[in-house]
Amino acid sequence: MVIGLLQCDDVAPELREVHGNYPAMFEALFHRVDPTLAFRVWRCLDGEIPDDPEAVDAWMTTGSKFGVNDARPWLAALEAFVRDLWAAGKPLVGICFGHQLMAQALGGEVVKSERGWGVGLSFNRVTERADWMVPWQPGLDLLVSHQDQVARLPPGARVLGGSDFCPCYLMQLGEHFLGVQGHPEFTKAYSRDLMALRADQVGHHRVRQGEASLSAPVDDTLMVRWILAFLRRAIASRR
């Protein structure tokens, strides 16, 4: 399987030497589960938007420090490409910012949450069991870093999991779009350093809560297994 990675941000320069950039994070995580996967990267944040939905087997977005409501030309172009993927029936997985972009591109609404920043490890209930959730478990706990949240679902979307803090955490649209608010590609070390870097912005009390949450296990490998099962099913359904 070849996955097209839509890169929407870079790791901050202060953290990049230690933690690498986002494409390397995704490759390292996904290769733990399937070392045969190949990735092609489009730097969407630099205006490099794909022009062919069929260029790869499936697509995935990174997160971003930008918001989907920011007025940036590349965001409008990427949103249009997401609609092209939807119309073509091409599989797409949206991670954090990409989860929000997917919702907005197809008619939903994304807002800055009055609940404030979500950082550290988020604890979520899986409220609907899909057949690609193998192995199954009723919770999905992933690292997060976000202010924006999906406030209104696009038509036909199903919420598969969430929490009181983030009700729309895991979302499926049709049989080929999947969005998750968490970051399976983050490591605990990167999450800790990112919280420290953004402490003035996030708030020191929220950072303390986020740091304390890092003592719990993360479902990063489980999320990768679910994503790959979802993508393989979606790819097979197009043949």
N, C-alpha and C positions, 0 to 999 in steps of 0.2 A: 504494500500500500504506500502510495506517495501522498503526503499531506502538505498542502499549501498553507504556510504559516503567514497570516496577515499581521505584520509587526506594527503595533500602534504606539510604541514608546521604546525608550532605551532605559536600562538601569542607570541610576544616577552615577556620575563619574566617580564620586567618593566611594561608591560601593562596588563598582564594576570590576576592579582588579581582584577583589576577594571572591565575589560571587558570580562573575561573568555576566553576559548579557542575556536577555530573555530567550532568544532562540536556543542558546546552549542549555538553558534551564529546561526547556521543553524537551529537547533531544535527550538529555541525560535521564529525565524522568520516564519518558515513554520507552526508551531503549532498555530500561530495567524490566519492562514487561514483554516487549517485542523488539529485539535488536535488528530485525529485518526491515523495520520501518525506515522510509526515506522522507526527508523534509526539504521543501523548497521555500525560500523566504522572500516575501515582498515587503519592502520597507514603506508601508503605507504612510507613515508619518512624514516621509520625504516626498509624498505625492506619487509613489510607485504603486499604482492600483492595477490589479490584473485586468486584462481585457477579454479573457476567455474562461468561462466557468469550467470548461472541460480540460483545462491545462493540467490538472492533477486529479487524483481519485476522490479526495475530500479536502475540506477547508477547515481552518481553525484560526481564531483571533487571539492575540495576546491581550493583556490588560493595558491600561494607560493612565498616566497622570491627568490626561485631558478628560473632559466630560463630553458626553454625546450631544449636549446642547451648546457646546462652544462653537463659535462662528469661524470655522476653519475650512478652507476649500477642500482639503483632502478628506475631511470628515463627510462632506456632502457627497463626494465621489465614491467613498467607501460605502456609504449607506445605499447609494444607487446600485453598487455591485452586489450588496447583500440581497437586494430585491431581485437582481438578475439570477442569483443562485437559487432563490426561492422559486422563481418562475421556471427555472430549468430542472427543478427537483434534485439539485446537487447537495450532498451532505455538508452541513456546517455545524461546528461546535463553537459557541461563544463563551469566552472566559472573562468574567468580571465585566470590564468595559465592553467586551464583545457580546456578552449576555444582554447588556443594556442596549447596545447598538442594534442587535437583532430585534429586540422588542420594539424600539422606536421606528426602525425602518419599515416594519410591517403594521404600523398603526397603533402601537401602544404608547405609553407615556413614561418618561423617566424624570425624576425630580431629586433635588438634594434633600435627603431625609432629615426630618426634624429630630430623629433619634441620634443624630450626630455620626461620628466616625465609627466604623466597624474595623477593629484591628486585632491582631493575634489570631487565636483559634476560635472559629464560630461553631456552635453546636446546633445541629439541625435534625428535624424529624423528616423521614421519608414518608409522605402521606399517600402516595400511590405507587404500587409495585408494578414496574414494567418488566416485560419478559427478558429484556437485555440486561437487567440488573443481576448479573451473575458474577461472583457469589452474592447472595442477598443478605442485606442487613437493614434494620429499620432506622438507622441514623447515618448521617453523612457530615463528618466534622473536618473542615478544611480551613487553611489559613486564609485570611482576608485582609484587604486594605481598601476601603471605599467609603465615600460619603453618599454618592448617588444610589438610588434604588429604582427598580421597576415599580411604578405606582399604579399603572393600568396595563393589563395584558392586551396584546394584539388579538384580533379576532381568531378564534379557534385554538388559542394556546391553552395548555394544561399545566397547572402547578403540580409538580411531583414532590416537592419538599420545601421546607422553610422553617422559620422560627418566629417568635414574637418580635425580635429585632428586625428580621428581614423575611417577611412572609413569602415573597417570590424569590426563592433561592435557587431552585432547580426547576427548569421549565422546558417543555417539549412543544414544538409546533409541527403539526403534520407528522410525517414519518422520517423527516430528514434534517430537521433543525433541533438542536439541543443547546440550552444555555445554562450556565452555572455561575453564581455570583462569587464563589470561592476561587482560590488560586492553587490548584494541585501542584503546579510547578514550583511554588515557593518552598524553601527549606525553613526550618525554625530559625537557623542562624541568620538568614536573610531577613525574615520577618522581624527579628529582634533589632537588627541594624537599621532596617527601614523605619521602624517605630521611633528609634532614637534620633534618626535624621529628621523626622517630621514631628518631633515632640511638641514644638511650639505651635504647630498648626493643628495637630490632633488634640492636644490637651494632655497635660502630664498625668492627671488622674486616669484618663482613658488608657494612656500608655501603660501605667502600672497594672491596670486590669488585663490588658493585652499580654503583657509579659508574664503575668501569673498563669494565664490560660495555656502557655506553652508547655506546661508540665504534662498535659494530656496527650494521648496518641493522635496522630493525624491519618485520615483515610485517603492519602494521596494515591497510593497504589490501587486501592479499590476504585477510585474515581477513574483512573486510567483504564482499568479493565472494563468498567461500564462504558466509557467513551468509545473504546475500540470495538466492543460488542455492538454498540449503537451504530457506529460508522459502517461496520461490515454488513450489518443487516440492511442499512439504507443503500449501500452500494449494490448489494445483491438484488434488491427490489427493483433496481433500474434496468437489470439485464433482461 
